[in-house]
Amino acid sequence: MRRALLRVVLTLGLLGGAGGAWATGLLPCELVVAHPDCQLLVSGGPVLDTADLVTVAATTADDPVRIREPAGRLHATTIEVAEADDLAAWWDAALDPAVELVARDRLVPPGQDLADVARAGAAAMTAAQERAAELALAATGVGDRATVAFATDGVGGPSAGLMLAVAVAARVAEADPTAPGLVVAGTGALAADGTVLAVGGVDHKLRAAASLRPDAFLLPVDDLPLARRTEVPVAVLLVPVTDLVDALDAVAQLAAGRVPAGAVPLGATSG
């Protein structure tokens, strides 16, 4: 795909006047997609330790909830979407295998800009937090005996919902599912019934998480095909999950030294 893109750019550059119009952004994006004004740069964003994102507190002393700091580490993954500052920056991105050039209209609704997208993402994150807390407290039987606060300023979208819920559950469950020291990264949005929904950019998130050398990467089942095609520099165990209960069970199995059903090795262990 990237080679085809570069061929389009070079061909336009050879068209004289049309090439000049392309360089100055005068041609509409409907005709020329490959241009800084028409594409956004998508890459792996920060990998967030949920220890910094999640705080759980008991609501009553009459029936106290035991709250712990998990022995392991649970990480939520993100992607970054940016605009190229200029033609040189866009060209550098086109040559960078870690950056994907995506048509602007795929990510930004008509009449909006990235600031509008960020505001919508913040609203989606707030909804994802509320759902993650509700589902995690219900799954562990804690219910309204605890409250959850999140520190996710600057992070948008619903795709951290799965890992936030796992992080909440790990703090209040009867047993710590991450003991004795599991490292798990992942992504996935949560439906109201706890189903794990597909998200965007799983390949970028997986590459970013690989730097942590996690024991496993949790992801929606529907995102497994793309994840399996992603090249990573280290061995990563892909663990597709269908819902929050499935995810918590998978984490507990990993901590016990077992490989969850359906897990797929990627990278060095994949042969």
Backbone as a ProteinNet text record, in pm:
[ID]
protein_1_A
[PRIMARY]
MRRALLRVVLTLGLLGGAGGAWATGLLPCELVVAHPDCQLLVSGGPVLDTADLVTVAATTADDPVRIREPAGRLHATTIEVAEADDLAAWWDAALDPAVELVARDRLVPPGQDLADVARAGAAAMTAAQERAAELALAATGVGDRATVAFATDGVGGPSAGLMLAVAVAARVAEADPTAPGLVVAGTGALAADGTVLAVGGVDHKLRAAASLRPDAFLLPVDDLPLARRTEVPVAVLLVPVTDLVDALDAVAQLAAGRVPAGAVPLGATSG
[TERTIARY]
83.1	0	86.6	192.7	277	350.7	395.5	464.1	369.7	244.8	147.1	125.7	119.7	102	216	339.9	454.7	454.3	407.3	399.6	300.8	190	91.2	152.1	222.4	284	384.7	469.3	571.5	509	404	336.4	279.5	216.6	162.3	272.6	387.3	498.7	552.2	526.3	575.8	477.6	364.1	261.7	269.7	383	401.9	308.4	214.9	122.8	40.3	-4.9	-82.8	1.3	130.6	218.5	230.7	237.8	244.4	118.2	3.4	-122.7	-128.7	-75.8	-73.3	12	131.2	222.8	166.6	86.8	32	-105.1	-156	-283.8	-404.1	-389.8	-500.9	-596.7	-546.9	-634.7	-720.2	-849.5	-937	-902.6	-933.5	-901.4	-979.4	-1092.2	-1166.1	-1084.6	-993.2	-909.7	-773	-718.4	-583	-586.7	-591.9	-594.7	-456.5	-352	-215.4	-159.3	-195	-147.6	-158.1	-68.7	-74.3	-209	-277.8	-407	-518.6	-492.3	-596.2	-574.8	-463.9	-432.8	-389.2	-415.5	-370.7	-268.4	-180.6	-75.6	-121.7	-127.8	-174.6	-59.7	-33.5	75.3	41.6	122.7	102.9	126.3	37.6	50.3	109.3	102.3	156	86.8	164	109.2	91.3	-31.2	-65.3	-77.5	-4.3	-13	-139.7	-231.1	-356.3	-335.9	-218	-189.7	-196.1	-169.9	-175.4	-313	-401.5	-529.4	-648.2	-637.6	-753.1	-733.3	-834.4	-836	-970.3	-967	-1088.5	-1094.8	-1213.3	-1231.9	-1358.2	-1355.6	-1473.7	-1575.1	-1702.7	-1806.2	-1862.4	-1838	-1893.1	-1797.7	-1800.6	-1717.3	-1792.2	-1924.3	-2005.1	-1978.6	-1957	-1930.6	-1811.9	-1693	-1578.3	-1534.6	-1487.3	-1431.4	-1280.1	-1218.8	-1072.9	-1019.9	-942.7	-887.7	-736.3	-683.4	-539.3	-478.7	-348.9	-275.3	-232.5	-275.6	-242.3	-92.2	-55.9	85.5	143.9	60.3	105.9	78.9	100.4	78.8	-15.5	-113.9	-214.7	-206.2	-186.6	-160.6	-267.7	-315.2	-405.6	-322.9	-355.7	-280.3	-360.6	-290.1	-355	-295.2	-360.9	-303.4	-299.7	-211.7	-203	-242	-321.8	-361.6	-315.1	-239.2	-182.4	-190	-174.8	-162.8	-16.1	22.9	160.2	179.1	289.8	316.3	341.1	403.2	435.4	459.8	494	513.6	628.7	735.7	850.3	810.9	732.7	689.5	598.7	512.5	424.6	506.2	607.3	690.6	767.3	819.4	888	793	669.5	571.2	539.8	534.5	506.4	615	735.2	847.6	866.6	790.4	805.8	708.3	757.5	667.3	581.4	618.2	539.7	423.7	416.1	311	220.3	90.8	-7.3	-69.2	-74.5	-141	-286.4	-376.7	-519.5	-594.1	-681.5	-761.1	-834	-822.7	-881.3	-1030.2	-1102.1	-1246.5	-1288.1	-1192.2	-1223.2	-1226.7	-1158.9	-1146.4	-1212.3	-1231.1	-1287.4	-1416.3	-1530.2	-1656.9	-1654.6	-1734.3	-1739	-1768.5	-1696.6	-1717.9	-1653.2	-1577.9	-1512.6	-1360.9	-1290.3	-1145.4	-1101.2	-969.3	-919.6	-961.3	-981.6	-1028.6	-1169.2	-1252.5	-1386.5	-1378.8	-1288.6	-1270.4	-1222.3	-1132.2	-1081.3	-1193.1	-1281.5	-1392.8	-1488	-1514.9	-1600.1	-1532.2	-1399.6	-1325.2	-1328.4	-1321.1	-1326.2	-1461.3	-1567.5	-1700.5	-1712.3	-1656.1	-1659.5	-1579	-1467.7	-1386.9	-1463.8	-1534.9	-1613.6	-1717.6	-1785.9	-1885.1	-1818.6	-1700.9	-1628.7	-1585.7	-1544.4	-1504.5	-1621.8	-1734.1	-1852.1	-1893	-1889.1	-1926.2	-1824	-1696.3	-1591.8	-1607.2	-1631.5	-1648	-1770.5	-1882.7	-2006.8	-1992.5	-1936.1	-1922.3	-1823.1	-1711.7	-1610.3	-1662.1	-1729.6	-1782.4	-1891.9	-1970.3	-2073.8	-2012.4	-1910.8	-1848.2	-1779.7	-1733.2	-1663.7	-1755.4	-1883.5	-1977.9	-1967.9	-1893.8	-1873.7	-1990.9	-2045.5	-2158.9	-2130.6	-2223.8	-2208.6	-2128.9	-2058.3	-1974.9	-1841.1	-1818.7	-1694.3	-1724.3	-1640.1	-1648.1	-1514.9	-1521.5	-1402	-1380.3	-1256.1	-1219.2	-1111.3	-1114.3	-1018.5	-942.7	-816.9	-733.9	-687.5	-771.3	-741.9	-746.3	-711.1	-711.5	-621.9	-672.7	-595.2	-608.5	-681.9	-702.2	-848	-873.7	-1010.3	-1050.9	-1179.7	-1232	-1269.1	-1339.5	-1387.5	-1296.1	-1184.9	-1110.8	-1027.1	-1017.2	-948	-1042.3	-1170.4	-1269.4	-1235.7	-1191.1	-1159.6	-1050.9	-938.7	-827.3	-858.3	-939.2	-981.3	-1067.6	-1157.7	-1242.6	-1161.4	-1066.2	-980.1	-901.2	-855.7	-778.6	-863.6	-988.2	-1077.5	-1102	-1133.5	-1161.4	-1041.2	-921.5	-800.9	-780.6	-837.4	-822.8	-922.1	-1034.3	-1139.4	-1182.2	-1134.9	-1173.6	-1125.3	-1188.3	-1150.4	-1002.8	-950.4	-808.3	-751.6	-625.5	-559.6	-531.2	-598.2	-576.8	-441.1	-367.5	-238.1	-120.3	-147.4	-38.5	23.8	156.2	248.9	311.1	286.4	347.1	329.5	210.3	179.9	185.3	232.3	230.1	141.5	30.5	-66.6	-99.7	-95	-141.1	-264	-336.1	-451.5	-534.5	-642.2	-735.1	-869.8	-974.9	-1108.6	-1212.6	-1319.2	-1431.5	-1530.4	-1612.7	-1709.2	-1851.4	-1933.8	-2076.5	-2142.4	-2269.3	-2338.8	-2346.9	-2346.8	-2354.5	-2218.3	-2110.3	-1976.3	-1906.3	-1974.8	-1911.6	-1795.9	-1686	-1569.7	-1584.4	-1587	-1612	-1482.6	-1481.8	-1365.2	-1332.7	-1205.3	-1158.1	-1065.2	-1023.6	-933.1	-787.8	-699.9	-557	-492.6	-548.5	-489.6	-345.6	-312.6	-175.4	-78.3	-118.3	-34.1	-19.6	-128.4	-125.4	-37.5	-45	33.8	182.7	221.3	362.3	412.2	327.7	367.8	383.1	292.7	297	413.7	462.3	570.9	695.1	714.5	833	832.7	714.8	705	735.8	741.2	754.6	647.9	520.6	413.6	399	346.5	316.9	204.2	115.7	4	-54.6	-128.9	-198.9	-344.1	-434.4	-576.9	-636.4	-725.5	-786.2	-919.8	-1005.8	-1133.3	-1111.3	-1198	-1187.6	-1187.4	-1271.3	-1281.9	-1154.5	-1068	-943.8	-826	-849.5	-739.7	-677.2	-754	-690.4	-587.3	-618.6	-522.1	-403.5	-428.9	-319.2	-222.5	-273.4	-187.7	-98.5	-137.7	-56.1	44.4	42.1	128.6	268.6	368.9	506.9	551.5	599.8	648.8	790.3	874	1013.8	1037.5	935.5	950.2	831.4	841.6	730.6	617.7	496.7	378.1	268.9	203.5	93.1	-37.3	-103.4	-231.7	-341.8	-423.5	-531.8	-664.6	-735.7	-865.9	-970.6	-1054	-1156.5	-1291.3	-1397.4	-1532.2	-1605.1	-1577.1	-1642.4	-1552.9	-1598.2	-1514.3	-1486.4	-1585.6	-1564.1	-1459	-1466	-1367.3	-1228.1	-1219.3	-1089.8	-1032.8	-1115.9	-1067.9	-1022.8	-1095.4	-1055.8	-923.2	-905.7	-780.6	-662.5	-679.1	-570.8	-535.7	-636.3	-610.7	-538.2	-575.8	-507.8	-361.6	-336.9	-199.9	-115.9	-173.8	-100.5	-69.3	-155.4	-133.3	-40.7	9.6	102.6	36.3	-92.7	-164.3	-187.6	-205.9	-233.2	-382.7	-449.7	-593.7	-630.2	-746.7	-795.1	-805.7	-759.8	-767.6	-650.6	-558.2	-442.3	-352.3	-290.1	-208.2	-71.2	37.7	170.9	206.9	266.6	307.2	452.6	524.2	663.9	756.9	853.8	960.7	908.3	797.2	747.7	654.7	621.9	525.7	589.2	721.9	792.6	805.2
-120.1	0	125.1	125.3	244.1	267.3	160.4	177.6	237.7	192.3	247	394.8	432	572	656.1	609.5	685.6	698.7	598	607.6	715.2	725.4	829.4	966.4	985.2	1114.1	1150.3	1058.1	1086.5	1115	1044.3	1068.9	1209.1	1252.4	1386.7	1490.2	1462	1555.5	1572.8	1477.5	1484.3	1549.6	1596.7	1651.5	1802.7	1859.4	2003.2	2087.5	2156.6	2246.5	2175.8	2055.4	1981.6	1951.4	1924.5	1898.2	2020	2138.8	2259.5	2280.8	2250.7	2263.4	2165.1	2044.6	1945.9	1995.4	2047.2	2090.4	2204.2	2289	2404	2375.5	2254.4	2217.5	2273	2311.4	2370.4	2265.3	2142.6	2037.4	1984.1	1960.1	1910.8	1768.3	1735.1	1601.2	1492.8	1528.8	1428.9	1378.7	1464	1425.4	1375.2	1434.3	1399.8	1369.6	1242.7	1204.6	1218.2	1184.8	1183.3	1324.9	1394.4	1531.4	1563.1	1645.7	1678.8	1732.1	1807.5	1862.5	1758.5	1645.5	1545.1	1418.7	1410.5	1289.9	1325.3	1232.5	1244.5	1135.6	1162.1	1068.4	989.6	858.8	772	680.5	676.8	593.2	549.2	460.3	416.6	530.6	544.1	648.4	594.1	671.4	627.2	500.1	415.8	298.8	338.1	332.9	391	284.6	302.8	212.8	247.4	151.1	180.2	210.9	181.6	221.3	372.4	442.8	589.2	642.3	554.5	598.5	568.6	466.4	413.4	424.5	477.7	482.1	428.6	334.1	274.5	302.7	338.3	366	297.3	249.2	188.1	297.4	264.7	363.8	352.6	240.5	221.8	140.7	168.5	92.9	-26.9	-31.1	-141	-272.5	-264.8	-383.8	-352	-343.5	-291.2	-381.6	-316	-385.2	-383.3	-498	-502.7	-449.3	-342.9	-280.7	-296.9	-342.4	-369.2	-296.9	-284.8	-247.3	-377.5	-404.5	-533.1	-559.5	-686.6	-723.3	-705.7	-723.4	-709	-571	-555.1	-427.1	-446.1	-358.6	-362.1	-232.2	-242.1	-124	-105.9	16.5	52.9	113.8	79.3	128.5	234.3	320.9	432.3	448.2	530	572.7	725.4	779.2	923.5	958.2	1061.5	1112.1	1256.5	1287.8	1421.4	1470.2	1600.7	1662.1	1686.5	1670.9	1703.1	1854.6	1898.9	2042.6	2105.4	2027	2078.3	1960.9	1991.2	1886.9	1793.9	1848.9	1765.9	1666.3	1713.3	1623.6	1513.9	1550.5	1450.7	1347.6	1393.8	1301.8	1207.2	1259.7	1174.5	1067.7	1107	1011.4	904	944.4	848.1	741.6	776.2	682.2	604.2	638.2	575	457.6	334	218	216.2	295.4	298.5	396.3	473.4	573.6	534.9	545.3	517.7	649.9	670.1	787.6	751.9	823.1	790.8	910.9	887.1	995.9	1071	1202.4	1284.7	1256.9	1239.2	1224.4	1091.5	998.5	875.1	897.2	999.6	1022.8	1151.4	1246.1	1376	1398.2	1411.1	1435.2	1567.3	1579.4	1703.3	1824.7	1933.2	2055.9	2059.6	1953.7	1948.3	1945.6	1962.5	1952.6	1860.5	1848.3	1756.5	1797.8	1927.2	1971.8	1918	1917.1	1861.2	1711	1643.6	1499.8	1474	1557.6	1541.6	1559	1654.9	1675.5	1555.8	1503.8	1385.1	1266	1255.9	1147.6	1156.7	1278.9	1297.2	1252.9	1284.4	1241.3	1088.9	1028.7	882.7	818.2	879.6	827.2	833.3	943.4	955.2	843.7	818.8	711.2	575.1	555.7	428.8	405.6	510.2	498.3	454.8	520.4	487	341.9	298.1	160.4	62.1	95.1	6.9	-12.9	95.4	85.8	2.6	31.3	-41.2	-190.5	-226.2	-367	-439.5	-374.2	-438	-460.7	-362.6	-377.7	-483.3	-493.2	-596.3	-735	-746.2	-876.5	-933.3	-846.6	-891.7	-898.4	-865.9	-871.4	-756.6	-653.2	-540.5	-443.3	-424.5	-335.8	-194.1	-137.5	1.8	16.5	-87.1	-77.7	-10.9	30	100.5	203.9	305.2	405.8	407.5	450.3	449.6	588.7	633.9	759.8	731.2	807.8	788.2	917.8	902.8	1016.9	993.9	1030.7	1002.9	1130.2	1242.2	1367.2	1354.1	1400.7	1396.6	1267.6	1169.6	1042.2	1035	1006	1004.7	871.3	857.2	737.1	629.6	526.3	420.4	299.6	295.1	169.1	131.1	219.4	181.1	113.2	103.9	51.2	-85.2	-178	-312.5	-310.4	-243.8	-246.8	-168.6	-63.9	7.2	-83.5	-158.4	-249.2	-360.3	-416.7	-520	-463.6	-339.2	-275.4	-254.1	-212.7	-196.6	-330.9	-432.3	-564.4	-621	-597.5	-649	-588.2	-471.1	-403.4	-450.9	-506.7	-540.3	-686.8	-764.8	-905.8	-981.8	-1095.8	-1177.5	-1212.5	-1242.8	-1272.1	-1183.9	-1146.2	-1061.9	-1145.8	-1118	-1199.8	-1178.3	-1075.4	-1047.5	-1104.2	-1159.1	-1212	-1333	-1351.7	-1276.1	-1152	-1125.4	-1007.1	-1004.1	-1033.7	-1040.2	-900.9	-893.7	-768.9	-790.9	-718	-734.6	-598.3	-589.4	-471.2	-511.4	-411.8	-449.2	-332.1	-365.7	-265.6	-332.1	-251.3	-302.8	-213	-185.7	-110.4	-208.4	-159	-244.5	-203.1	-300.9	-277.6	-281.8	-244	-238.5	-374.5	-481.9	-615.7	-677.3	-598.4	-648.3	-707.3	-714.4	-764.5	-672.9	-732.7	-655.7	-627.8	-500	-457.8	-423.2	-443.5	-412.1	-263.1	-232.4	-94.1	-69.4	55.4	88.5	87.3	69.7	84.8	-21	-143.2	-245.5	-276.7	-263.4	-290.3	-186.7	-59.2	45.8	26.6	-6.6	-25.9	-144.7	-249.3	-369.2	-340.4	-266.2	-232.3	-144.8	-52.2	33.7	-48.3	-142.6	-223.9	-321.2	-358.9	-457.4	-410.5	-280	-228.7	-266.7	-298.7	-339.9	-487.7	-561.9	-707.9	-768.9	-741.8	-791.2	-942.3	-999.2	-1142.7	-1174.4	-1078.4	-1101	-967.3	-973.1	-856.2	-895.5	-836.2	-863.2	-779	-838.7	-765.5	-827	-751.7	-807.6	-919.1	-1017.1	-1128.7	-1078.4	-979.6	-930.6	-862	-819.9	-753.5	-850.4	-977.6	-1074.3	-1087.6	-1092.4	-1107.8	-999.3	-873.2	-765.2	-778.4	-811.5	-826	-935.5	-1043.4	-1153.6	-1116.1	-1014.6	-970.7	-862.7	-820.8	-711.6	-763.5	-694.3	-731.8	-662.8	-742.7	-689.4	-742.2	-665.5	-705.3	-809.7	-836.2	-932.5	-1027.5	-1135.1	-1229.6	-1170.3	-1177.2	-1129.6	-1235.2	-1267.4	-1362.8	-1285.2	-1304.4	-1239.8	-1320.7	-1253.7	-1322.2	-1255.8	-1310.8	-1253.9	-1287.7	-1189.7	-1211.2	-1162.6	-1225.2	-1193.5	-1096.6	-1103.6	-1013.1	-993.2	-910.6	-877.5	-1000.3	-1084.9	-1206.1	-1294.5	-1307.2	-1384.5	-1324.4	-1192.6	-1125.4	-1148.2	-1138.1	-1160.3	-1305.2	-1397.3	-1538.2	-1560.5	-1494.9	-1509.5	-1456.4	-1342.5	-1286.6	-1381.2	-1437.6	-1531.6	-1656.3	-1704.5	-1821.4	-1790.3	-1673.2	-1633.2	-1625.8	-1569.3	-1557.3	-1693.8	-1790.8	-1926.8	-2007.4	-1944.3	-2012.3	-2091.4	-2069.7	-2140.7	-2048.6	-2108.4	-2032.1	-2037.1	-1922.8	-1922.8	-1981.6	-2040.8	-2097.2	-1987.5	-2017	-1922.6	-1826.8	-1832	-1742.8	-1777	-1673.5	-1691.3	-1626.5	-1701.4	-1639.7	-1557	-1442.7	-1354	-1317.8	-1296.9	-1256.8	-1374.4	-1367.6	-1466.5	-1606.8	-1621.3	-1754.7	-1810	-1728.6	-1773.2	-1857.8	-1868	-1948.3	-1881.2
0	0	0	82.8	90.8	-40	-105.2	-233	-337	-338	-431.3	-404.5	-276.5	-241.3	-294.2	-276.9	-323	-474.4	-543.6	-689.4	-731.1	-661.3	-692.4	-672.3	-564.4	-535.1	-642.3	-679.6	-779.8	-914.9	-950.2	-1077.7	-1081.6	-975.8	-971.5	-984.1	-926.4	-932.8	-1073	-1159.7	-1296.3	-1392.4	-1338.5	-1427	-1442.9	-1412.7	-1436.2	-1353.5	-1421.8	-1353.3	-1249	-1278.7	-1180.1	-1058.1	-1078.7	-965.2	-876.7	-937.8	-857.4	-777.4	-838.9	-767	-651.2	-674.5	-566.4	-451.4	-479.7	-374.8	-292.7	-353.3	-281.6	-222.9	-241.7	-183.2	-255.9	-382.7	-455.8	-511.4	-532.3	-582	-467.1	-491.5	-384.1	-344.6	-218.3	-167.9	-240.7	-301.9	-378.5	-497.9	-547.3	-660.1	-616.1	-509.4	-465.3	-316.4	-282.1	-141.1	-79	-156.5	-103.7	-94.3	11.9	32.1	180.7	235.5	378.1	423.9	337.5	376.3	374.1	311.4	290.3	373.1	442.9	519.4	660.8	751.2	889.1	917.5	1012.7	1050.2	1171.8	1157.9	1266.4	1308.8	1438.6	1490.5	1632.3	1686	1823.3	1920.9	2018.2	2118.8	2248.3	2355.4	2484.2	2533.8	2600.3	2668.9	2814.9	2864	2992.9	3101.6	3209.5	3324.3	3402.2	3416	3484.3	3632.2	3687	3825.2	3840.2	3730.5	3732	3693.6	3649.6	3595.8	3685.8	3771	3843.6	3994.3	4063.4	4209.6	4257.4	4349.7	4403.7	4553.2	4601.8	4744.5	4793.6	4918.6	4978.9	5014.3	5003	5031.4	5172.1	5239.6	5373.3	5460.1	5588.6	5683	5738.9	5719	5772.9	5700.8	5572.4	5491.3	5401.2	5460.4	5386.1	5270.2	5166.7	5051.4	5064.4	5045.4	5048.6	4915.8	4924.7	4804.3	4805.8	4694.7	4686.8	4567.4	4568	4447.7	4381.9	4258.5	4196.4	4193.1	4206.5	4202.3	4063.3	3962.4	3824.6	3770.3	3640.2	3574.4	3456.3	3449.7	3344.7	3266.4	3136.5	3054.2	2946.7	2933.9	2825.1	2713.2	2590.1	2474.8	2399.8	2329.4	2259.4	2119.5	2039.4	1912.8	1910.9	1829.7	1811.7	1668.5	1654.9	1524.5	1514.6	1411.8	1399.7	1256	1242.4	1111.3	1080	956	916.3	920.3	979.7	989.4	851.9	764.8	631.9	538.3	415	315	352.6	411.1	449.9	558.7	656.8	763.9	709.9	616.8	555.6	478.2	405.4	328.5	420.6	531.4	628.9	682.3	709.6	760.1	656.7	528.4	422.3	412.6	453	446.6	576.1	679.6	810.7	822.2	834.3	841.1	966.8	1068.2	1191.6	1184.9	1077	1062.3	945.8	968.4	862.9	818.5	687.3	632.8	604	670.4	660.5	605.4	510.6	453.4	564.5	563.1	668.5	686.5	576.6	588.9	651.6	669.4	741.8	892.7	940.1	1083.5	1130.7	1040.2	1077.1	998.8	1067.1	997.9	921.3	817.6	739.5	827.2	801.9	876.5	1013.8	1049.4	1179.4	1161.9	1275.7	1274.7	1388	1408.1	1510.3	1650.3	1673.3	1804.5	1832.3	1730.3	1745.4	1773.7	1703.3	1724.3	1866.5	1917.1	2053.7	2156.1	2133.4	2227	2227.1	2109.3	2101.4	2168	2150.8	2213.7	2365.7	2418.8	2564.1	2619.3	2546.7	2590	2586.6	2482	2471.8	2583.8	2622.9	2732.2	2863.9	2888.4	3011.2	3019.6	2908.3	2905.7	2926.1	2866.7	2879.7	3024	3093.4	3233.5	3320.5	3301	3381	3359	3233.9	3203.1	3259.7	3249.4	3301.5	3451.6	3523.8	3668.7	3704.6	3639	3667.5	3641.7	3526.6	3490.5	3580.8	3613.5	3697.1	3838.7	3896.1	4031.3	4036.5	3928.7	3922.8	3906.7	3821.3	3794.9	3918.8	4006.4	4127.8	4249.4	4232.4	4343.1	4440.6	4406.1	4496.3	4489.7	4371	4354.8	4401.4	4478.3	4521.5	4650.7	4690.4	4811.1	4784.1	4659.6	4624.7	4517.5	4511.3	4405.8	4331.3	4208	4122.6	4064.9	4066.3	4001.7	3898.3	3789.9	3681.8	3654.4	3617.1	3577.6	3435	3340.7	3199.9	3115.7	3173.1	3096.9	2973.8	2861.3	2738.2	2660.3	2714.7	2645.9	2603.8	2476.8	2426.9	2368.8	2345.4	2282.6	2383.2	2337.4	2426.7	2439.4	2364.7	2351.6	2472.8	2573	2696.6	2794.6	2758.5	2851.1	2907.7	2823.7	2870.1	2976.5	2948.1	3041.8	3169.6	3159.8	3281	3368.6	3306.2	3382.3	3448	3374.2	3431.8	3549.2	3535.9	3642.8	3767.3	3749.4	3864.3	3931.6	3851.7	3906.2	3982	3930.2	3994.8	4134	4157.8	4286.8	4391.1	4346.9	4444	4440.7	4346	4337.1	4459.9	4483.5	4599.2	4597.4	4480	4464.4	4354.6	4367.6	4267.4	4143.1	4030.5	3910.9	3846.2	3888.4	3825.7	3905.5	4023.4	4105.9	4036.3	4048	4133.3	4068	3941.3	3880.6	3730.7	3685	3542.8	3480.2	3355.1	3278.9	3157.2	3152.7	3044.7	2985.2	2854.3	2782.1	2703.2	2651.4	2572.4	2527.4	2457.6	2405.9	2384.9	2385.7	2361.5	2424.6	2351.4	2405.9	2467.4	2560.7	2628.4	2594.7	2558.6	2543.1	2681	2688.3	2816.7	2884.9	2805.9	2865.1	2891.3	2874.2	2900	2780.1	2666.3	2544.3	2504	2459.4	2414.8	2266.2	2231.4	2094.1	2021.4	1891.2	1809.4	1815.7	1801	1805.5	1687.9	1670.6	1561.8	1605.1	1506.9	1530.9	1616.8	1619.6	1706.8	1667.9	1539	1496.4	1554.2	1551.6	1609.2	1760.6	1826.1	1971	2009.1	1930.3	1957.1	1943.6	1841	1824.1	1939.5	1984.5	2096.2	2224	2245.8	2367.4	2368.3	2250.9	2243.4	2317.3	2329.1	2398.6	2546.5	2601.8	2742.1	2761	2651.6	2657.1	2749	2721	2808.7	2801.1	2907	2905.9	2809	2787.8	2696.4	2653.1	2542.3	2489.9	2471.6	2551.9	2540.7	2427.9	2351.3	2240.5	2203.6	2135.3	2089.2	1987.9	1990.7	1896.7	1752.9	1723.1	1585.5	1536.3	1627.5	1587.9	1576	1604	1599.2	1460	1350.2	1218.4	1188.9	1216.8	1192.8	1286.2	1412	1507.7	1463.7	1409.1	1367.4	1250	1173.1	1059.5	1097.8	1222.2	1266.8	1299.1	1249.4	1279.8	1408.4	1502.7	1629.4	1653.1	1723.4	1740.4	1848.9	1930.3	2039.5	2038.2	2116.6	2126.2	2210.2	2156.2	2227.5	2213.7	2324.8	2320.9	2304.7	2191.4	2166.3	2233.7	2314.5	2385.4	2348.7	2251.8	2214.7	2320.2	2353.9	2456.1	2404.3	2454	2407.5	2498.5	2629.4	2724	2845	2939.4	3054.9	3140.3	3162.4	3243.2	3177.4	3046	2971	2989.2	2988.1	3003.8	3142.6	3245.5	3382.2	3401.5	3341.4	3348.9	3276.6	3161.1	3085.8	3165.9	3232.4	3313.2	3426.9	3492.4	3601.7	3551.6	3433.7	3377.1	3346.8	3291.4	3260.4	3387.7	3493.4	3618.8	3678.8	3649.1	3699.5	3609.5	3502.8	3413.6	3303.2	3282.6	3176.6	3057.5	2941.2	2818.8	2792.5	2789.2	2765.4	2629.7	2622.2	2496.8	2391.7	2272	2162.8	2153.4	2250.9	2248.8	2130.3	2072.3	1953.5	1976.2	1965.7	1980.4	1857.5	1879.4	1771.3	1791.4	1681.8	1693.6	1702.4	1790.3	1795.7	1820.7	1896.6	1928.7	1821.8	1721	1620.7	1511.5	1515.1	1415.9	1285.2
[MASK]
+++++++++++++++++++++++++++++++++++++++++++++++++++++++++++++++++++++++++++++++++++++++++++++++++++++++++++++++++++++++++++++++++++++++++++++++++++++++++++++++++++++++++++++++++++++++++++++++++++++++++++++++++++++++++++++++++++++++++++++++++++++++++++++++++++++++++++++++

